[in-house]
Amino acid sequence: MANYTSTANVVLSVNGKQAQQMLSTLERDAKRLEKQIAAAAKAGDKATMKKLQRELNQTNRLMDQLKGASASTERILSRLDKATPKELNKALRQLKNELNGIERGTAAWDAQIAKIKAVKAEIDSVNEAMREQESFSDRFAEWLNKWQMALVAVGAAITGLVMAGRKAVNAYAEMEQEMANVRKFTGMEADEVAALNEEFKKMDTRTSREELNQLAQEAGRLGKTSQEDVLGFVRAADKINVALDDLGSGATLTLSKLTGIFGDEQRLGTEKALLSVGSVINELSQNCSASAPYIAEFASRMGGVGAQAGLTVQQIMGFAAVLDSNNQKLEASSTALSQVIVRIYQDPAKYARVAGIDVKRFADLVKTDMNAALIEFLSTLKQAGNMDVLSPMFKDMGENGSRAISALSTLANHIDQVKAQQLVANEAFEEAVSIDKEFDVQNNTVMAGLEKARKRVNEIAVELGEKLQPVMRLVISSSTLALKTLSGMVDFFIKYRREIAAGVIAIAA
């Protein structure tokens, strides 16, 4: 059989000459199939007969559909004034499809166009009649519904603008509150805090300006009142917070107190002292398995005793790095070392005799260099032997606690590590660049880039909020009243739209 589509929709789309040609082809195929069926029956080939019969049935069905489509269209054209809207639209689609098979400029083309125009004119007539039957009140209600949606859209737009403005004003209010807190804790004037915030805006950091103002408040709590000291503290504290984020909140406050206790701030200035201590912590935590929080907390616990004994913060942090690397508890270790320092000061001769050190030389060393005295004392203990030897010696010194003995034994057995870590700490303190290097890494990650982008957006919102703040109070109050009125109007029109339409009709009459 020829390759014909089996769907009626496609068959019905072919018309004019093509329709006639297809119909003729189908008729020839039908006759051919009948002859082939007869020949197969004569030969007793039932399978071939069955197959040919299916093709013949399909061919007859296509012929009926093709004839039926043309006949249906012609029937509708003969009674246009009585055809239903559904029939008219169906005839119009059929006529347009038939137009695809007719050559333009021919008499058949003109006749087909005339049929299409006649059907369209009848459809327009039916639509107009239906429109005339629609009441004026219904049309007015439809217009009112459209107007209602426009009112709702206007209300939504006003609400969106108000909410955006309110968010910007809130951002400005939050920033202004932080700046007010800076004035509270530092005693600076408003213009000084404003100038300080202009410097904050210039800082290339992932830290938000609100957080920078909170650091400035910390500076005020530490007694810093000048713009130079506060700015130096904020710059250094920000670098420490970004580079050593595992230190946790309040760490910069602790480190700043340490720089004051050990006199580093007086010698180096606020910013340099903080960067030096931060560099020591960063370098030691990278140089061994000790953690930054342990080192900082150990130094904080040892600060008072260590400073009085003439130790430096980097020397104490060197002890902390070795103790943490060897899994010694923070509280017990700091307490043990503090007590040993105090007791050595109280009775250096006793400790010298137990350790087998020249008493006078050891006493002089305690007075001039406590760190060197501790190193020599612990080195002597290491040379004495293992725990079976050290335990009686600790007992003679009055060290009975098991945790204290454990901490001191660890330092004695790893005295070379103590010396090495103190050397690293001293170099990091003097150079004060380790924290800057780590800050550059942490401040240029993908996450840092996202935080900087959010920070820029917030800055724009703050600037906009500052400009909108004088008029936003009036806008918020007046827009609230306007939205309530608009909402009431919409509800009123929805509820009484038919009554309103009837009233308008009466007035028009």
C-alpha positions as CSV (number, residue, x, y, z in Angstrom):
1,M,0.0,0.0,0.0
2,A,1.2,3.6,-0.6
3,N,2.6,5.6,2.3
4,Y,-0.6,7.4,3.6
5,T,-1.0,8.8,7.1
6,S,-3.5,6.9,9.2
7,T,-4.9,9.8,11.1
8,A,-8.0,11.6,9.9
9,N,-6.7,15.0,11.0
10,V,-3.9,14.9,8.4
11,V,-6.1,13.5,5.7
12,L,-8.6,16.3,6.2
13,S,-5.9,18.9,5.8
14,V,-5.4,17.9,2.2
15,N,-7.8,19.4,-0.3
16,G,-8.4,21.0,-3.6
17,K,-6.4,19.3,-6.3
18,Q,-4.5,17.3,-3.8
19,A,-7.7,16.0,-2.2
20,Q,-9.0,14.9,-5.6
21,Q,-5.7,13.2,-6.5
22,M,-5.6,11.4,-3.1
23,L,-9.1,10.2,-3.5
24,S,-8.4,8.9,-7.0
25,T,-5.2,7.2,-5.7
26,L,-7.1,5.6,-2.8
27,E,-9.8,4.3,-5.2
28,R,-7.1,2.7,-7.4
29,D,-5.4,1.1,-4.4
30,A,-8.8,-0.3,-3.2
31,K,-9.4,-2.0,-6.6
32,R,-5.8,-3.3,-6.6
33,L,-6.2,-4.7,-3.1
34,E,-9.5,-6.4,-4.0
35,K,-7.8,-8.2,-6.9
36,Q,-4.9,-9.3,-4.7
37,I,-7.2,-10.6,-2.1
38,A,-9.1,-12.6,-4.7
39,A,-5.8,-14.1,-6.0
40,A,-4.7,-14.9,-2.4
41,A,-8.0,-16.6,-1.7
42,K,-7.7,-18.6,-4.9
43,A,-4.2,-19.7,-3.8
44,G,-5.4,-20.5,-0.3
45,D,-2.9,-18.1,1.3
46,K,-4.9,-17.0,4.4
47,A,-2.0,-15.0,6.0
48,T,-1.7,-12.8,2.9
49,M,-5.5,-12.4,2.6
50,K,-5.6,-11.2,6.2
51,K,-2.9,-8.7,5.7
52,L,-4.4,-7.4,2.4
53,Q,-7.8,-7.2,4.0
54,R,-6.4,-4.9,6.8
55,E,-4.9,-2.6,4.2
56,L,-8.2,-2.5,2.2
57,N,-10.2,-1.7,5.3
58,Q,-7.8,1.2,6.2
59,T,-8.0,2.5,2.6
60,N,-11.8,2.5,2.6
61,R,-11.8,4.3,6.0
62,L,-9.5,7.0,4.7
63,M,-11.7,7.4,1.6
64,D,-14.8,7.8,3.8
65,Q,-13.1,10.4,6.0
66,L,-11.9,12.4,3.0
67,K,-15.3,12.3,1.4
68,G,-17.0,13.0,4.7
69,A,-14.9,16.1,5.5
70,S,-15.7,17.7,2.2
71,A,-19.3,16.8,2.4
72,S,-19.6,18.2,6.0
73,T,-18.0,21.5,5.0
74,E,-20.3,21.9,2.0
75,R,-23.3,21.1,4.2
76,I,-22.4,23.8,6.6
77,L,-21.8,26.3,3.8
78,S,-25.3,25.6,2.4
79,R,-26.9,26.5,5.8
80,L,-24.6,29.2,7.3
81,D,-27.5,31.1,9.0
82,K,-28.5,27.9,10.9
83,A,-25.0,26.5,11.7
84,T,-23.9,26.4,15.4
85,P,-20.8,28.3,16.5
86,K,-18.9,25.0,16.8
87,E,-19.8,24.0,13.3
88,L,-18.8,27.4,11.9
89,N,-15.4,27.3,13.6
90,K,-14.8,23.7,12.4
91,A,-15.7,24.7,8.8
92,L,-13.4,27.7,9.0
93,R,-10.5,25.5,10.0
94,Q,-11.2,23.1,7.2
95,L,-11.4,25.7,4.6
96,K,-8.1,27.3,5.7
97,N,-6.5,23.9,5.5
98,E,-7.8,23.3,2.1
99,L,-6.4,26.6,1.0
100,N,-2.9,25.2,1.3
101,G,-3.5,22.9,-1.7
102,I,-4.8,25.5,-4.1
103,E,-2.7,27.6,-6.4
104,R,-3.0,31.4,-5.8
105,G,-4.5,33.5,-8.5
106,T,-6.7,30.7,-9.9
107,A,-10.5,30.6,-9.9
108,A,-10.4,27.9,-7.3
109,W,-8.3,30.1,-5.0
110,D,-10.8,33.0,-5.3
111,A,-13.8,30.7,-4.7
112,Q,-12.1,29.3,-1.6
113,I,-11.4,32.8,-0.3
114,A,-15.0,33.7,-0.8
115,K,-16.1,30.7,1.3
116,I,-13.7,31.6,4.1
117,K,-15.0,35.2,4.1
118,A,-18.6,34.1,4.3
119,V,-17.9,31.8,7.3
120,K,-15.9,34.6,9.0
121,A,-18.7,37.1,8.5
122,E,-21.2,34.6,10.0
123,I,-19.0,34.0,13.0
124,D,-18.7,37.8,13.5
125,S,-22.5,38.1,13.3
126,V,-22.9,35.4,15.9
127,N,-20.4,37.1,18.3
128,E,-22.0,40.4,17.9
129,A,-25.4,39.0,18.7
130,M,-24.0,37.3,21.8
131,R,-22.4,40.6,22.8
132,E,-25.7,42.5,22.4
133,Q,-27.3,40.0,24.7
134,E,-24.7,40.7,27.4
135,S,-26.1,43.2,29.9
136,F,-24.5,46.6,30.5
137,S,-24.2,45.8,34.1
138,D,-22.2,42.6,33.4
139,R,-19.8,44.6,31.1
140,F,-19.5,47.3,33.8
141,A,-18.8,44.6,36.4
142,E,-16.1,43.1,34.2
143,W,-14.5,46.5,33.8
144,L,-14.7,47.0,37.5
145,N,-12.9,43.7,38.1
146,K,-10.1,44.8,35.8
147,W,-9.8,48.1,37.7
148,Q,-9.8,46.2,41.0
149,M,-6.7,44.2,39.8
150,A,-5.0,47.4,38.8
151,L,-5.6,48.8,42.3
152,V,-4.2,45.7,43.9
153,A,-1.1,45.9,41.6
154,V,-0.6,49.6,42.6
155,G,-0.9,48.7,46.2
156,A,1.6,45.8,45.9
157,A,4.1,48.2,44.2
158,I,3.7,50.8,46.9
159,T,4.2,48.1,49.5
160,G,7.4,46.8,47.8
161,L,8.9,50.3,47.7
162,V,8.0,50.9,51.3
163,M,9.5,47.6,52.4
164,A,12.7,48.2,50.5
165,G,13.0,51.7,51.9
166,R,12.3,50.4,55.4
167,K,15.0,47.7,55.1
168,A,17.6,50.4,54.0
169,V,16.6,52.6,56.9
170,N,16.9,49.7,59.3
171,A,20.4,48.9,58.0
172,Y,21.4,52.6,58.6
173,A,19.8,52.5,62.1
174,E,21.8,49.4,63.1
175,M,25.0,50.9,61.8
176,E,24.3,54.2,63.7
177,Q,23.6,52.2,66.9
178,E,27.0,50.5,66.7
179,M,28.6,53.9,66.1
180,A,26.8,55.3,69.1
181,N,28.2,52.4,71.2
182,V,31.7,53.3,70.0
183,R,31.1,56.8,71.3
184,K,29.9,55.3,74.6
185,F,33.0,53.2,75.2
186,T,35.7,55.3,73.8
187,G,34.4,58.8,74.7
188,M,35.0,60.0,71.2
189,E,32.9,62.7,69.6
190,A,30.4,61.9,66.8
191,D,32.6,63.5,64.1
192,E,35.6,61.5,65.3
193,V,33.6,58.2,65.1
194,A,32.4,59.2,61.7
195,A,36.0,59.8,60.6
196,L,36.9,56.4,62.1
197,N,34.2,54.7,60.1
198,E,35.5,56.3,56.9
199,E,38.8,54.6,57.6
200,F,36.9,51.3,58.2
201,K,35.3,51.7,54.7
202,K,38.8,51.8,53.1
203,M,39.9,48.5,54.8
204,D,40.1,45.5,52.5
205,T,38.6,42.9,54.7
206,R,35.8,40.4,54.8
207,T,34.7,41.7,58.2
208,S,31.5,43.9,58.1
209,R,31.6,47.5,59.3
210,E,29.2,46.6,62.1
211,E,31.8,44.1,63.4
212,L,34.6,46.6,63.0
213,N,32.7,49.0,65.2
214,Q,32.3,46.3,67.7
215,L,36.1,45.8,67.8
216,A,36.3,49.6,68.3
217,Q,34.1,49.1,71.3
218,E,36.5,46.5,72.6
219,A,39.3,49.1,72.3
220,G,37.2,51.5,74.4
221,R,36.8,48.9,77.1
222,L,40.6,48.5,77.2
223,G,40.9,52.2,77.8
224,K,41.9,53.4,74.3
225,T,40.3,56.8,73.6
226,S,42.3,58.3,70.7
227,Q,41.4,57.7,67.1
228,E,44.9,56.4,66.4
229,D,44.9,53.8,69.1
230,V,41.4,52.6,68.3
231,L,42.1,52.4,64.6
232,G,45.3,50.5,65.3
233,F,43.6,48.1,67.6
234,V,40.7,47.5,65.1
235,R,43.2,46.8,62.2
236,A,45.2,44.4,64.2
237,A,42.3,42.7,65.9
238,D,40.5,42.2,62.5
239,K,43.6,40.5,61.1
240,I,43.8,38.2,64.1
241,N,40.1,37.3,63.9
242,V,40.3,36.5,60.2
243,A,43.6,34.7,60.3
244,L,42.9,32.8,63.6
245,D,39.2,32.4,63.4
246,D,39.4,29.3,65.7
247,L,40.4,31.6,68.7
248,G,36.7,32.4,69.1
249,S,35.0,35.6,70.3
250,G,36.8,37.8,72.8
251,A,40.3,36.5,71.9
252,T,41.5,39.9,70.7
253,L,40.5,41.4,74.0
254,T,42.5,38.7,75.8
255,L,45.6,39.2,73.6
256,S,45.4,43.0,74.0
257,K,45.4,42.6,77.8
258,L,48.5,40.4,77.5
259,T,50.3,43.0,75.5
260,G,49.6,45.5,78.3
261,I,50.6,43.1,81.1
262,F,54.0,42.3,79.5
263,G,54.6,45.9,78.5
264,D,54.7,45.2,74.8
265,E,52.0,47.7,74.0
266,Q,54.0,50.5,75.7
267,R,57.1,49.6,73.7
268,L,55.6,48.8,70.3
269,G,52.3,50.5,70.2
270,T,48.8,49.0,70.1
271,E,48.8,47.7,66.5
272,K,52.4,46.3,66.3
273,A,52.1,44.6,69.7
274,L,48.9,42.8,68.8
275,L,50.3,41.7,65.4
276,S,53.4,40.4,67.1
277,V,51.5,38.3,69.6
278,G,49.1,37.1,66.9
279,S,52.1,36.1,64.7
280,V,53.6,34.1,67.6
281,I,50.3,32.1,68.0
282,N,49.9,31.6,64.3
283,E,53.5,30.5,63.8
284,L,53.5,28.1,66.8
285,S,50.2,26.5,65.8
286,Q,51.6,25.9,62.3
287,N,55.0,24.7,63.6
288,C,53.6,21.9,65.8
289,S,50.4,20.1,66.8
290,A,49.5,22.7,69.4
291,S,46.3,24.6,68.9
292,A,45.9,28.4,68.8
293,P,43.2,28.5,71.5
294,Y,45.4,26.5,73.9
295,I,48.4,28.8,73.4
296,A,46.3,31.9,73.9
297,E,44.5,30.6,77.0
298,F,47.7,29.3,78.6
299,A,49.4,32.7,78.1
300,S,46.4,34.4,79.7
301,R,46.5,32.1,82.7
302,M,50.3,32.5,83.1
303,G,50.2,36.3,82.4
304,G,50.3,37.7,85.9
305,V,53.0,35.3,87.3
306,G,55.0,35.3,84.1
307,A,55.2,39.0,83.8
308,Q,56.2,39.4,87.5
309,A,58.9,36.8,86.9
310,G,60.3,38.7,83.9
311,L,59.2,36.1,81.3
312,T,58.1,37.3,77.9
313,V,54.8,36.3,76.3
314,Q,56.6,34.4,73.5
315,Q,58.6,32.4,76.1
316,I,55.4,31.4,77.9
317,M,53.8,30.5,74.6
318,G,56.8,28.3,73.8
319,F,56.1,26.3,77.0
320,A,52.4,26.1,76.0
321,A,53.2,24.7,72.5
322,V,55.2,21.9,74.0
323,L,52.7,21.0,76.7
324,D,49.7,21.0,74.2
325,S,51.7,18.9,71.7
326,N,52.2,16.3,74.4
327,N,48.6,16.3,75.4
328,Q,48.9,18.0,78.8
329,K,45.8,19.5,80.3
330,L,45.6,23.3,80.1
331,E,44.5,24.1,83.6
332,A,46.8,21.7,85.4
333,S,49.8,22.6,83.2
334,S,49.5,26.4,83.6
335,T,48.9,26.0,87.4
336,A,51.9,23.7,87.8
337,L,54.3,26.0,85.9
338,S,53.0,29.1,87.8
339,Q,53.5,27.4,91.1
340,V,57.0,26.2,90.3
341,I,58.0,29.8,89.3
342,V,56.6,31.2,92.5
343,R,58.3,28.5,94.7
344,I,61.6,29.0,92.9
345,Y,61.4,32.7,93.7
346,Q,60.6,31.9,97.3
347,D,63.3,29.4,97.9
348,P,65.8,29.1,94.9
349,A,68.3,27.3,97.1
350,K,66.0,24.4,97.8
351,Y,65.3,23.8,94.1
352,A,69.0,24.2,93.2
353,R,70.0,21.6,95.8
354,V,67.3,19.1,94.7
355,A,68.4,19.5,91.1
356,G,72.1,19.5,91.9
357,I,72.8,23.0,90.7
358,D,75.2,25.5,92.2
359,V,73.0,27.4,94.7
360,K,74.5,30.9,94.3
361,R,74.7,30.8,90.5
362,F,71.1,29.5,90.3
363,A,69.8,32.2,92.7
364,D,71.6,34.9,90.6
365,L,70.1,33.4,87.4
366,V,66.6,33.5,88.9
367,K,67.0,37.2,89.7
368,T,68.3,38.1,86.2
369,D,66.7,35.6,83.8
370,M,63.9,33.4,85.1
371,N,63.4,31.7,81.7
372,A,67.1,30.7,81.6
373,A,66.8,29.5,85.2
374,L,63.7,27.4,84.3
375,I,65.5,26.0,81.2
376,E,68.6,25.0,83.3
377,F,66.4,23.6,86.1
378,L,64.4,21.4,83.7
379,S,67.5,20.4,81.7
380,T,69.1,19.1,85.0
381,L,65.9,17.2,85.8
382,K,66.0,15.5,82.4
383,Q,69.6,14.4,83.0
384,A,68.6,12.9,86.4
385,G,66.7,10.1,84.7
386,N,63.2,8.8,84.3
387,M,60.1,9.1,86.4
388,D,61.4,6.7,89.1
389,V,64.1,9.2,89.8
390,L,62.1,12.4,89.2
391,S,59.2,11.5,91.5
392,P,61.3,11.6,94.7
393,M,62.8,14.9,93.5
394,F,59.4,16.4,92.9
395,K,58.3,15.2,96.3
396,D,61.3,16.9,97.9
397,M,60.4,20.1,96.1
398,G,56.8,19.9,97.4
399,E,55.2,19.0,94.1
400,N,52.8,16.2,95.0
401,G,50.0,16.6,92.5
402,S,50.0,13.9,89.8
403,R,48.9,16.4,87.1
404,A,51.6,18.9,88.2
405,I,54.3,16.3,88.1
406,S,53.1,15.1,84.7
407,A,53.4,18.7,83.3
408,L,56.8,19.3,84.7
409,S,58.1,15.9,83.7
410,T,56.8,16.6,80.1
411,L,58.7,19.9,80.0
412,A,61.9,18.2,81.5
413,N,61.8,15.3,79.0
414,H,61.1,17.7,76.0
415,I,63.4,20.6,77.0
416,D,64.9,20.7,73.6
417,Q,61.5,21.2,72.1
418,V,60.9,24.0,74.5
419,K,64.1,25.8,73.4
420,A,63.2,25.3,69.7
421,Q,59.6,26.6,70.1
422,Q,60.8,29.6,72.1
423,L,63.2,30.4,69.3
424,V,60.4,30.2,66.7
425,A,58.2,32.4,69.0
426,N,60.9,35.0,69.4
427,E,61.5,35.3,65.6
428,A,57.8,35.5,64.9
429,F,57.3,38.2,67.5
430,E,60.2,40.3,66.1
431,E,59.1,40.0,62.5
432,A,55.4,40.3,63.2
433,V,54.4,39.3,59.6
434,S,53.1,35.8,60.1
435,I,49.6,37.0,60.9
436,D,49.6,39.3,57.8
437,K,50.5,36.4,55.6
438,E,47.7,34.2,57.0
439,F,45.3,37.1,56.8
440,D,46.0,37.5,53.1
441,V,45.2,33.9,52.5
442,Q,41.9,33.8,54.5
443,N,40.8,37.2,53.2
444,N,40.9,36.2,49.6
445,T,39.1,32.8,49.5
446,V,35.9,32.3,47.6
447,M,33.8,32.6,50.8
448,A,35.7,35.9,51.6
449,G,34.7,37.2,48.2
450,L,31.0,36.5,48.8
451,E,31.2,38.1,52.2
452,K,32.9,41.2,50.7
453,A,30.1,41.4,48.0
454,R,27.4,41.2,50.8
455,K,29.3,43.9,52.6
456,R,29.3,46.2,49.6
457,V,25.5,45.7,49.2
458,N,25.0,46.5,52.9
459,E,27.1,49.7,52.6
460,I,24.8,50.8,49.7
461,A,21.8,50.1,51.8
462,V,23.2,52.1,54.7
463,E,23.9,55.1,52.5
464,L,20.4,54.9,51.0
465,G,18.9,54.5,54.5
466,E,20.7,57.6,55.7
467,K,19.2,59.6,52.9
468,L,15.7,58.2,53.3
469,Q,15.6,58.3,57.1
470,P,14.3,61.9,57.3
471,V,11.3,61.2,55.1
472,M,10.8,57.6,55.9
473,R,8.9,58.2,59.1
474,L,6.3,60.3,57.2
475,V,6.2,57.8,54.3
476,I,5.7,54.8,56.6
477,S,2.9,56.5,58.5
478,S,1.1,58.0,55.5
479,S,1.6,54.8,53.4
480,T,0.1,52.8,56.2
481,L,-3.0,55.0,56.1
482,A,-3.1,54.9,52.3
483,L,-2.9,51.2,52.2
484,K,-5.6,50.8,54.7
485,T,-7.8,53.1,52.7
486,L,-7.0,51.3,49.4
487,S,-7.6,47.9,51.0
488,G,-11.0,49.2,52.2
489,M,-11.9,50.5,48.8
490,V,-11.0,47.2,47.1
491,D,-13.1,45.2,49.7
492,F,-16.0,47.7,49.1
493,F,-15.9,47.4,45.3
494,I,-15.7,43.6,45.5
495,K,-18.6,43.3,47.9
496,Y,-20.9,45.8,46.2
497,R,-19.8,45.7,42.6
498,R,-23.2,44.7,41.2
499,E,-25.0,47.3,43.3
500,I,-22.5,50.0,42.1
501,A,-23.1,48.9,38.5
502,A,-26.8,49.2,38.9
503,G,-26.5,52.6,40.4
504,V,-24.3,53.8,37.6
505,I,-26.9,52.5,35.1
506,A,-29.7,54.3,36.9
507,I,-27.7,57.6,36.9
508,A,-26.9,57.2,33.2
509,A,-30.6,56.6,32.4
